[in-house]
Amino acid sequence: MSKPLYEVLYQNLKKDITTGVYKEGDRVPSEKELSKQYDVSRITTKKALELLAGEDLIIRHPGRGSFVKLSSDNEMKTIENGGTLQKKKHVAPLIGLVITDFDDSYGTALISSIEKCTAEQSSFLVLRRSFGMPDIEEKAIKELVNLGVDGLIVFPSQGEYFSEEILKLVLNKFPLVLVDRHLKGISTASVSTDNVGAARIGAEHLLELGHRHIGILTPPPSDTTALEDRIEGFIQAHAEKGVIIDKELWINSITSTLPNSFRPPNIKRDIDKIKNHMIEHPNITALFAAEYYIALMADEAIRELGMRIPEDISIICFDSPPTHIGEFHLTYLAQNQEKMGRKVFELLMMLKNKEDADIHPKRVLLDASLVIGKSTAPVSVKK
């Protein structure tokens, strides 16, 4: 009596594994590839792979493939390479990070914190920048998944829609943590600053200084949850203080800080836009900038108008690079990037190890702190 096809396929693959055709850590052909190779159904190939997994010969990773199981995490194996013998450690956990970009104002401390966590856990970090471009982001995610990363940390590009690759990861339940964003209506893990609470603290600071005509400067929110939350916090602070908001004082069309737009002509255009806005609304006494570089443009616009900070106009913003002794420094809301990096890594490891399955995925919000600099003052100091 002939053996079932799945058992024949199983025996062939088992032989290839035990004889070293497929070595430890190697990827074995997928169900689809085996189906084509042996001219059998996907049901047959799936059952063969399940038998191999049941014997602990392979490990199956949804969305990535099946891999020959390593005998132990710390085992050293000798492999032949170009006629010489080398010792190679089994591959440690590999974490992929896709971030729009980073600098001293935001991102560098976050990456440093994540890298420190990976080093402490004997794992490795692979970084890709998307520069806020959705096509680059999708390519980076695909490349990192194909590389065989065990989990992904993604700081999504600003924009109205999340990329198809992120949605695929969510649907395939691939270990994924988003930074500074969350998917509306879709349950996925994310870590971000409590932007509502942070903006509320910043606006309260200006209101407590006596400012009642505050302009807010943002890029187009376009369903970007972090910006939407910052605007919401600004509104809440006014409501709690009983101060009526005048949206005519707002500019939500600063575009030079958007991906691939931070160029001198665009920056000059936005500076002029702020200058004209200040001329049209001379009752403005303070500006709340949603981002550090927008605050710098506001600073330049005010100085070009012959006005002084903070004597004539107060400015507050999110984030700021470290300042040196004697430098003018802004009042800003500091995001806890070090803690954010640790939380991101811890949450990703829990997802990877399928711990706490009943409460995953979840959204983590972190408090920001107000750092009072030289760019805010009471309205009473004005002429």
C-alpha positions as a Markdown table, in Angstrom:
| # | Residue | x | y | z |
|---|---|---|---|---|
| 1 | Met | 0.0 | 0.0 | 0.0 |
| 2 | Ser | 1.5 | 3.3 | -1.1 |
| 3 | Lys | 2.1 | 6.1 | 1.4 |
| 4 | Pro | -0.1 | 9.3 | 1.4 |
| 5 | Leu | 1.5 | 12.1 | -0.6 |
| 6 | Tyr | 1.9 | 14.3 | 2.4 |
| 7 | Glu | 3.9 | 11.6 | 4.2 |
| 8 | Val | 6.2 | 11.1 | 1.2 |
| 9 | Leu | 6.8 | 14.9 | 1.1 |
| 10 | Tyr | 7.4 | 14.9 | 4.8 |
| 11 | Gln | 9.9 | 12.1 | 4.6 |
| 12 | Asn | 11.8 | 13.9 | 1.8 |
| 13 | Leu | 12.0 | 17.2 | 3.7 |
| 14 | Lys | 13.0 | 15.4 | 6.9 |
| 15 | Lys | 15.8 | 13.7 | 5.0 |
| 16 | Asp | 17.0 | 17.0 | 3.5 |
| 17 | Ile | 17.1 | 18.5 | 7.0 |
| 18 | Thr | 18.9 | 15.6 | 8.7 |
| 19 | Thr | 21.4 | 15.3 | 5.9 |
| 20 | Gly | 22.2 | 19.1 | 6.0 |
| 21 | Val | 20.6 | 20.1 | 2.7 |
| 22 | Tyr | 18.7 | 22.6 | 4.8 |
| 23 | Lys | 20.9 | 23.7 | 7.7 |
| 24 | Glu | 19.9 | 25.1 | 11.1 |
| 25 | Gly | 18.2 | 28.5 | 10.6 |
| 26 | Asp | 17.7 | 28.0 | 6.8 |
| 27 | Arg | 14.3 | 28.7 | 5.3 |
| 28 | Val | 12.5 | 25.7 | 3.8 |
| 29 | Pro | 10.3 | 26.0 | 0.8 |
| 30 | Ser | 6.8 | 27.5 | 1.4 |
| 31 | Glu | 3.6 | 25.6 | 1.0 |
| 32 | Lys | 3.1 | 27.3 | -2.4 |
| 33 | Glu | 6.7 | 26.5 | -3.5 |
| 34 | Leu | 6.4 | 22.9 | -2.5 |
| 35 | Ser | 3.0 | 22.6 | -4.2 |
| 36 | Lys | 4.5 | 23.8 | -7.5 |
| 37 | Gln | 7.7 | 21.7 | -7.0 |
| 38 | Tyr | 6.0 | 18.4 | -6.3 |
| 39 | Asp | 2.8 | 19.1 | -8.3 |
| 40 | Val | 0.6 | 18.5 | -5.2 |
| 41 | Ser | -2.1 | 20.5 | -3.5 |
| 42 | Arg | -1.5 | 23.2 | -0.8 |
| 43 | Ile | -3.4 | 20.9 | 1.7 |
| 44 | Thr | -0.7 | 18.2 | 1.1 |
| 45 | Thr | 2.2 | 20.6 | 1.6 |
| 46 | Lys | 0.7 | 22.2 | 4.6 |
| 47 | Lys | 0.2 | 18.8 | 6.3 |
| 48 | Ala | 3.8 | 17.9 | 5.6 |
| 49 | Leu | 5.1 | 21.1 | 7.1 |
| 50 | Glu | 2.9 | 20.6 | 10.1 |
| 51 | Leu | 4.3 | 17.2 | 10.7 |
| 52 | Leu | 7.9 | 18.6 | 10.6 |
| 53 | Ala | 6.8 | 21.3 | 13.0 |
| 54 | Gly | 5.2 | 18.7 | 15.3 |
| 55 | Glu | 8.6 | 16.9 | 15.4 |
| 56 | Asp | 10.3 | 20.2 | 16.4 |
| 57 | Leu | 12.4 | 20.1 | 13.2 |
| 58 | Ile | 11.1 | 23.4 | 11.9 |
| 59 | Ile | 9.5 | 26.6 | 13.3 |
| 60 | Arg | 6.7 | 28.3 | 11.3 |
| 61 | His | 6.5 | 32.1 | 11.3 |
| 62 | Pro | 3.2 | 33.4 | 9.8 |
| 63 | Gly | 4.0 | 35.9 | 7.1 |
| 64 | Arg | 7.7 | 34.9 | 7.0 |
| 65 | Gly | 7.9 | 31.2 | 6.3 |
| 66 | Ser | 9.2 | 28.0 | 7.9 |
| 67 | Phe | 12.8 | 27.7 | 9.2 |
| 68 | Val | 14.9 | 24.8 | 10.4 |
| 69 | Lys | 15.0 | 24.9 | 14.2 |
| 70 | Leu | 18.2 | 25.8 | 15.9 |
| 71 | Ser | 19.4 | 23.2 | 18.4 |
| 72 | Ser | 20.1 | 25.8 | 21.1 |
| 73 | Asp | 20.5 | 29.6 | 21.4 |
| 74 | Asn | 24.0 | 29.4 | 22.6 |
| 75 | Glu | 25.4 | 26.5 | 20.6 |
| 76 | Met | 28.4 | 27.1 | 18.4 |
| 77 | Lys | 28.4 | 25.3 | 15.1 |
| 78 | Thr | 31.3 | 24.9 | 12.6 |
| 79 | Ile | 30.6 | 25.6 | 9.0 |
| 80 | Glu | 32.8 | 25.3 | 5.9 |
| 81 | Asn | 33.3 | 28.5 | 4.1 |
| 82 | Gly | 35.6 | 28.8 | 1.1 |
| 83 | Gly | 37.8 | 25.9 | 2.3 |
| 84 | Thr | 38.3 | 27.3 | 5.8 |
| 85 | Leu | 36.5 | 26.5 | 9.0 |
| 86 | Gln | 34.8 | 29.3 | 10.9 |
| 87 | Lys | 32.7 | 29.3 | 14.0 |
| 88 | Lys | 29.4 | 31.0 | 13.7 |
| 89 | Lys | 27.0 | 31.8 | 16.5 |
| 90 | His | 23.3 | 31.2 | 16.0 |
| 91 | Val | 21.5 | 34.4 | 14.9 |
| 92 | Ala | 20.2 | 36.5 | 17.8 |
| 93 | Pro | 16.8 | 38.2 | 17.7 |
| 94 | Leu | 16.7 | 40.8 | 14.9 |
| 95 | Ile | 14.6 | 43.9 | 15.3 |
| 96 | Gly | 13.7 | 46.2 | 12.5 |
| 97 | Leu | 13.1 | 49.9 | 12.9 |
| 98 | Val | 11.5 | 52.1 | 10.2 |
| 99 | Ile | 11.5 | 55.8 | 11.2 |
| 100 | Thr | 10.8 | 58.9 | 9.1 |
| 101 | Asp | 14.0 | 60.7 | 10.1 |
| 102 | Phe | 15.7 | 61.9 | 13.2 |
| 103 | Asp | 17.9 | 64.7 | 14.6 |
| 104 | Asp | 18.7 | 66.2 | 18.0 |
| 105 | Ser | 15.3 | 67.8 | 18.4 |
| 106 | Tyr | 13.5 | 64.4 | 18.1 |
| 107 | Gly | 14.5 | 60.9 | 17.3 |
| 108 | Thr | 18.1 | 60.5 | 18.2 |
| 109 | Ala | 17.4 | 59.8 | 21.9 |
| 110 | Leu | 14.6 | 57.4 | 21.0 |
| 111 | Ile | 16.8 | 55.4 | 18.7 |
| 112 | Ser | 19.6 | 55.4 | 21.3 |
| 113 | Ser | 17.2 | 54.0 | 23.9 |
| 114 | Ile | 15.9 | 51.2 | 21.6 |
| 115 | Glu | 19.5 | 50.3 | 20.6 |
| 116 | Lys | 20.5 | 50.1 | 24.3 |
| 117 | Cys | 17.6 | 47.7 | 25.0 |
| 118 | Thr | 18.6 | 45.5 | 22.1 |
| 119 | Ala | 22.2 | 45.4 | 23.3 |
| 120 | Glu | 21.1 | 44.4 | 26.8 |
| 121 | Gln | 19.0 | 41.6 | 25.4 |
| 122 | Ser | 21.7 | 40.3 | 23.0 |
| 123 | Ser | 19.6 | 41.2 | 20.0 |
| 124 | Phe | 20.3 | 43.4 | 17.0 |
| 125 | Leu | 18.7 | 46.5 | 15.5 |
| 126 | Val | 18.4 | 47.2 | 11.8 |
| 127 | Leu | 17.4 | 50.8 | 11.0 |
| 128 | Arg | 15.8 | 52.2 | 7.8 |
| 129 | Arg | 14.7 | 55.8 | 7.2 |
| 130 | Ser | 11.6 | 56.5 | 5.1 |
| 131 | Phe | 12.0 | 60.3 | 5.1 |
| 132 | Gly | 8.2 | 60.4 | 5.5 |
| 133 | Met | 7.7 | 58.9 | 2.0 |
| 134 | Pro | 5.1 | 56.1 | 1.9 |
| 135 | Asp | 6.8 | 54.2 | -1.0 |
| 136 | Ile | 10.1 | 54.2 | 0.8 |
| 137 | Glu | 8.4 | 53.1 | 4.0 |
| 138 | Glu | 6.7 | 50.2 | 2.2 |
| 139 | Lys | 9.9 | 49.1 | 0.6 |
| 140 | Ala | 11.8 | 49.2 | 3.9 |
| 141 | Ile | 9.1 | 47.1 | 5.7 |
| 142 | Lys | 9.2 | 44.5 | 2.9 |
| 143 | Glu | 13.0 | 44.4 | 2.9 |
| 144 | Leu | 13.1 | 43.9 | 6.7 |
| 145 | Val | 10.4 | 41.2 | 6.7 |
| 146 | Asn | 12.3 | 39.4 | 3.9 |
| 147 | Leu | 15.5 | 39.7 | 5.9 |
| 148 | Gly | 13.8 | 37.7 | 8.7 |
| 149 | Val | 13.4 | 40.3 | 11.5 |
| 150 | Asp | 11.6 | 38.9 | 14.5 |
| 151 | Gly | 9.6 | 42.1 | 15.0 |
| 152 | Leu | 9.2 | 45.6 | 13.6 |
| 153 | Ile | 9.0 | 49.1 | 15.2 |
| 154 | Val | 7.5 | 51.6 | 12.8 |
| 155 | Phe | 7.2 | 55.4 | 13.0 |
| 156 | Pro | 4.7 | 55.8 | 10.2 |
| 157 | Ser | 4.9 | 58.5 | 7.6 |
| 158 | Gln | 2.7 | 61.5 | 8.1 |
| 159 | Gly | -0.4 | 61.3 | 5.9 |
| 160 | Glu | -4.0 | 60.4 | 5.7 |
| 161 | Tyr | -3.6 | 56.6 | 5.2 |
| 162 | Phe | -1.4 | 54.0 | 6.7 |
| 163 | Ser | 0.6 | 52.0 | 4.2 |
| 164 | Glu | -0.6 | 48.7 | 2.8 |
| 165 | Glu | 2.4 | 46.9 | 4.3 |
| 166 | Ile | 1.5 | 48.1 | 7.8 |
| 167 | Leu | -2.0 | 46.8 | 7.4 |
| 168 | Lys | -0.7 | 43.5 | 6.2 |
| 169 | Leu | 1.5 | 43.1 | 9.3 |
| 170 | Val | -1.5 | 43.8 | 11.5 |
| 171 | Leu | -3.7 | 41.3 | 9.7 |
| 172 | Asn | -1.0 | 38.7 | 9.8 |
| 173 | Lys | -0.4 | 39.4 | 13.5 |
| 174 | Phe | 3.2 | 40.0 | 12.9 |
| 175 | Pro | 5.0 | 41.5 | 16.0 |
| 176 | Leu | 4.6 | 45.2 | 15.4 |
| 177 | Val | 4.7 | 48.3 | 17.5 |
| 178 | Leu | 3.8 | 51.8 | 16.1 |
| 179 | Val | 5.6 | 54.9 | 17.5 |
| 180 | Asp | 3.8 | 58.3 | 17.8 |
| 181 | Arg | 0.8 | 57.0 | 15.8 |
| 182 | His | -2.1 | 54.7 | 16.2 |
| 183 | Leu | -4.4 | 53.0 | 13.7 |
| 184 | Lys | -8.0 | 54.3 | 14.0 |
| 185 | Gly | -10.5 | 51.5 | 14.3 |
| 186 | Ile | -7.8 | 48.8 | 14.2 |
| 187 | Ser | -6.4 | 47.3 | 17.3 |
| 188 | Thr | -2.6 | 47.3 | 17.2 |
| 189 | Ala | 0.2 | 48.0 | 19.6 |
| 190 | Ser | 1.5 | 51.6 | 19.8 |
| 191 | Val | 3.6 | 53.8 | 22.1 |
| 192 | Ser | 3.4 | 57.6 | 22.0 |
| 193 | Thr | 3.4 | 60.7 | 24.1 |
| 194 | Asp | 0.0 | 61.7 | 25.6 |
| 195 | Asn | -0.2 | 64.5 | 23.0 |
| 196 | Val | -3.6 | 65.6 | 24.3 |
| 197 | Gly | -2.3 | 66.0 | 27.8 |
| 198 | Ala | 1.0 | 67.5 | 26.7 |
| 199 | Ala | -0.6 | 70.2 | 24.6 |
| 200 | Arg | -3.0 | 70.9 | 27.4 |
| 201 | Ile | -0.1 | 71.6 | 29.7 |
| 202 | Gly | 1.6 | 73.8 | 27.2 |
| 203 | Ala | -1.5 | 75.9 | 26.5 |
| 204 | Glu | -2.3 | 76.1 | 30.2 |
| 205 | His | 1.2 | 77.6 | 30.7 |
| 206 | Leu | 0.4 | 80.4 | 28.2 |
| 207 | Leu | -3.0 | 81.0 | 29.6 |
| 208 | Glu | -1.7 | 81.2 | 33.2 |
| 209 | Leu | 0.7 | 83.9 | 31.9 |
| 210 | Gly | -2.3 | 85.9 | 30.9 |
| 211 | His | -2.3 | 85.2 | 27.1 |
| 212 | Arg | -5.8 | 85.1 | 25.7 |
| 213 | His | -5.1 | 85.5 | 21.9 |
| 214 | Ile | -2.9 | 82.5 | 21.1 |
| 215 | Gly | -2.1 | 81.4 | 17.6 |
| 216 | Ile | -1.5 | 77.7 | 16.9 |
| 217 | Leu | 0.9 | 76.7 | 14.1 |
| 218 | Thr | 0.7 | 73.2 | 12.6 |
| 219 | Pro | 1.1 | 71.3 | 9.4 |
| 220 | Pro | -2.1 | 70.1 | 7.8 |
| 221 | Pro | -3.4 | 67.5 | 10.3 |
| 222 | Ser | -4.6 | 65.1 | 7.5 |
| 223 | Asp | -5.7 | 62.4 | 9.9 |
| 224 | Thr | -2.2 | 62.4 | 11.6 |
| 225 | Thr | -3.2 | 61.3 | 15.1 |
| 226 | Ala | -0.4 | 63.1 | 16.9 |
| 227 | Leu | -1.3 | 66.4 | 15.4 |
| 228 | Glu | -5.0 | 65.9 | 15.9 |
| 229 | Asp | -4.3 | 65.1 | 19.6 |
| 230 | Arg | -2.2 | 68.2 | 20.1 |
| 231 | Ile | -4.9 | 70.4 | 18.6 |
| 232 | Glu | -7.4 | 68.7 | 20.9 |
| 233 | Gly | -5.2 | 69.3 | 24.0 |
| 234 | Phe | -4.9 | 73.0 | 23.0 |
| 235 | Ile | -8.8 | 73.2 | 22.8 |
| 236 | Gln | -9.3 | 71.4 | 26.1 |
| 237 | Ala | -7.0 | 73.8 | 27.9 |
| 238 | His | -9.0 | 76.8 | 26.7 |
| 239 | Ala | -12.3 | 75.1 | 27.7 |
| 240 | Glu | -11.1 | 74.3 | 31.2 |
| 241 | Lys | -10.0 | 77.9 | 31.7 |
| 242 | Gly | -13.2 | 79.3 | 30.2 |
| 243 | Val | -11.3 | 81.1 | 27.4 |
| 244 | Ile | -13.0 | 81.3 | 24.0 |
| 245 | Ile | -10.9 | 80.1 | 21.1 |
| 246 | Asp | -10.5 | 82.2 | 18.0 |
| 247 | Lys | -9.6 | 79.8 | 15.2 |
| 248 | Glu | -8.9 | 82.8 | 12.9 |
| 249 | Leu | -5.6 | 83.0 | 14.8 |
| 250 | Trp | -4.6 | 79.6 | 13.7 |
| 251 | Ile | -2.4 | 78.5 | 10.8 |
| 252 | Asn | -2.7 | 74.8 | 10.0 |
| 253 | Ser | -1.0 | 75.0 | 6.6 |
| 254 | Ile | 2.7 | 75.0 | 7.4 |
| 255 | Thr | 4.1 | 72.6 | 4.9 |
| 256 | Ser | 7.9 | 73.1 | 4.7 |
| 257 | Thr | 8.4 | 70.6 | 7.6 |
| 258 | Leu | 6.5 | 67.8 | 5.7 |
| 259 | Pro | 8.5 | 65.0 | 4.1 |
| 260 | Asn | 10.8 | 66.1 | 1.3 |
| 261 | Ser | 9.8 | 69.7 | 1.7 |
| 262 | Phe | 12.3 | 71.2 | 4.2 |
| 263 | Arg | 14.0 | 73.4 | 1.6 |
| 264 | Pro | 15.0 | 77.1 | 1.7 |
| 265 | Pro | 12.3 | 78.3 | -0.7 |
| 266 | Asn | 9.5 | 76.4 | 1.2 |
| 267 | Ile | 10.9 | 77.6 | 4.5 |
| 268 | Lys | 11.0 | 81.2 | 3.3 |
| 269 | Arg | 7.4 | 80.8 | 2.1 |
| 270 | Asp | 6.2 | 79.6 | 5.5 |
| 271 | Ile | 8.1 | 82.4 | 7.3 |
| 272 | Asp | 6.4 | 84.9 | 5.1 |
| 273 | Lys | 3.1 | 83.2 | 5.8 |
| 274 | Ile | 3.6 | 83.6 | 9.5 |
| 275 | Lys | 4.7 | 87.3 | 9.1 |
| 276 | Asn | 1.6 | 88.1 | 7.1 |
| 277 | His | -0.6 | 86.3 | 9.6 |
| 278 | Met | 0.9 | 88.3 | 12.5 |
| 279 | Ile | 0.3 | 91.6 | 10.6 |
| 280 | Glu | -3.3 | 90.6 | 9.9 |
| 281 | His | -3.9 | 89.6 | 13.5 |
| 282 | Pro | -1.9 | 92.1 | 15.7 |
| 283 | Asn | -3.9 | 91.0 | 18.8 |
| 284 | Ile | -1.9 | 87.7 | 18.9 |
| 285 | Thr | 0.3 | 87.7 | 22.0 |
| 286 | Ala | 1.6 | 84.1 | 21.9 |
| 287 | Leu | 2.2 | 81.3 | 19.4 |
| 288 | Phe | 1.9 | 77.5 | 20.1 |
| 289 | Ala | 4.0 | 75.6 | 17.5 |
| 290 | Ala | 3.2 | 71.9 | 17.0 |
| 291 | Glu | 6.9 | 71.2 | 16.1 |
| 292 | Tyr | 10.3 | 72.6 | 16.9 |
| 293 | Tyr | 11.2 | 73.7 | 13.4 |
| 294 | Ile | 7.9 | 75.5 | 13.1 |
| 295 | Ala | 8.9 | 77.4 | 16.3 |
| 296 | Leu | 12.2 | 78.4 | 14.6 |
| 297 | Met | 10.3 | 79.8 | 11.6 |
| 298 | Ala | 8.0 | 81.7 | 13.9 |
| 299 | Asp | 11.0 | 83.1 | 15.7 |
| 300 | Glu | 12.5 | 84.3 | 12.4 |
| 301 | Ala | 9.2 | 85.8 | 11.3 |
| 302 | Ile | 8.8 | 87.8 | 14.6 |
| 303 | Arg | 12.3 | 89.1 | 14.4 |
| 304 | Glu | 11.9 | 90.2 | 10.8 |
| 305 | Leu | 8.8 | 92.2 | 11.9 |
| 306 | Gly | 11.0 | 94.0 | 14.4 |
| 307 | Met | 9.3 | 92.4 | 17.4 |
| 308 | Arg | 10.9 | 90.8 | 20.5 |
| 309 | Ile | 10.6 | 87.4 | 22.1 |
| 310 | Pro | 9.2 | 87.1 | 24.7 |
| 311 | Glu | 8.6 | 90.8 | 25.3 |
| 312 | Asp | 6.2 | 91.1 | 22.4 |
| 313 | Ile | 5.4 | 87.5 | 21.5 |
| 314 | Ser | 5.7 | 84.4 | 23.5 |
| 315 | Ile | 6.5 | 81.0 | 21.8 |
| 316 | Ile | 6.1 | 77.5 | 23.0 |
| 317 | Cys | 6.6 | 74.3 | 21.0 |
| 318 | Phe | 7.1 | 70.5 | 21.1 |
| 319 | Asp | 10.6 | 69.2 | 21.5 |
| 320 | Ser | 13.9 | 71.0 | 21.3 |
| 321 | Pro | 17.6 | 69.9 | 20.9 |
| 322 | Pro | 19.9 | 70.1 | 23.9 |
| 323 | Thr | 21.1 | 73.7 | 24.5 |
| 324 | His | 24.5 | 74.9 | 25.5 |
| 325 | Ile | 25.4 | 77.4 | 28.2 |
| 326 | Gly | 24.5 | 80.9 | 27.1 |
| 327 | Glu | 22.2 | 79.9 | 24.2 |
| 328 | Phe | 18.7 | 81.2 | 23.9 |
| 329 | His | 16.4 | 78.3 | 24.4 |
| 330 | Leu | 12.7 | 77.9 | 23.8 |
| 331 | Thr | 10.0 | 76.9 | 26.3 |
| 332 | Tyr | 9.0 | 73.5 | 25.1 |
| 333 | Leu | 7.2 | 70.2 | 25.8 |
| 334 | Ala | 9.8 | 67.5 | 26.2 |
| 335 | Gln | 8.8 | 64.0 | 25.2 |
| 336 | Asn | 10.4 | 61.2 | 27.2 |
| 337 | Gln | 12.2 | 59.5 | 24.4 |
| 338 | Glu | 14.3 | 57.3 | 26.6 |
| 339 | Lys | 11.3 | 55.8 | 28.3 |
| 340 | Met | 9.4 | 55.6 | 25.0 |
| 341 | Gly | 12.3 | 53.5 | 23.5 |
| 342 | Arg | 12.2 | 51.1 | 26.5 |
| 343 | Lys | 8.4 | 50.7 | 26.3 |
| 344 | Val | 8.5 | 50.1 | 22.6 |
| 345 | Phe | 11.1 | 47.4 | 23.0 |
| 346 | Glu | 9.3 | 45.8 | 26.0 |
| 347 | Leu | 6.0 | 45.7 | 24.2 |
| 348 | Leu | 7.5 | 44.3 | 21.0 |
| 349 | Met | 9.2 | 41.5 | 23.0 |
| 350 | Met | 5.9 | 40.6 | 24.7 |
| 351 | Leu | 4.2 | 40.4 | 21.3 |
| 352 | Lys | 7.1 | 38.4 | 19.8 |
| 353 | Asn | 7.0 | 35.9 | 22.7 |
| 354 | Lys | 3.2 | 35.9 | 22.7 |
| 355 | Glu | 3.0 | 36.9 | 26.4 |
| 356 | Asp | -0.1 | 38.4 | 28.0 |
| 357 | Ala | -2.1 | 37.4 | 24.9 |
| 358 | Asp | -5.4 | 38.4 | 26.5 |
| 359 | Ile | -4.6 | 42.1 | 26.7 |
| 360 | His | -2.6 | 42.5 | 23.4 |
| 361 | Pro | -2.3 | 44.6 | 21.5 |
| 362 | Lys | -2.5 | 47.8 | 23.6 |
| 363 | Arg | -1.8 | 51.5 | 23.4 |
| 364 | Val | 0.7 | 53.1 | 25.7 |
| 365 | Leu | 0.7 | 56.8 | 26.4 |
| 366 | Leu | 3.6 | 58.6 | 28.1 |
| 367 | Asp | 3.6 | 61.9 | 29.9 |
| 368 | Ala | 5.5 | 64.9 | 28.6 |
| 369 | Ser | 7.1 | 67.6 | 30.8 |
| 370 | Leu | 7.1 | 71.3 | 30.4 |
| 371 | Val | 10.6 | 72.9 | 30.1 |
| 372 | Ile | 10.4 | 76.6 | 30.7 |
| 373 | Gly | 12.9 | 78.5 | 28.7 |
| 374 | Lys | 13.4 | 82.2 | 27.6 |
| 375 | Ser | 10.6 | 82.3 | 25.0 |
| 376 | Thr | 7.6 | 82.8 | 27.2 |
| 377 | Ala | 6.6 | 85.6 | 29.6 |
| 378 | Pro | 3.5 | 87.2 | 31.1 |
| 379 | Val | 1.5 | 89.5 | 28.9 |
| 380 | Ser | 2.1 | 92.3 | 31.4 |
| 381 | Val | 5.7 | 92.8 | 30.2 |
| 382 | Lys | 4.4 | 94.0 | 26.8 |
| 383 | Lys | 4.5 | 97.6 | 26.0 |
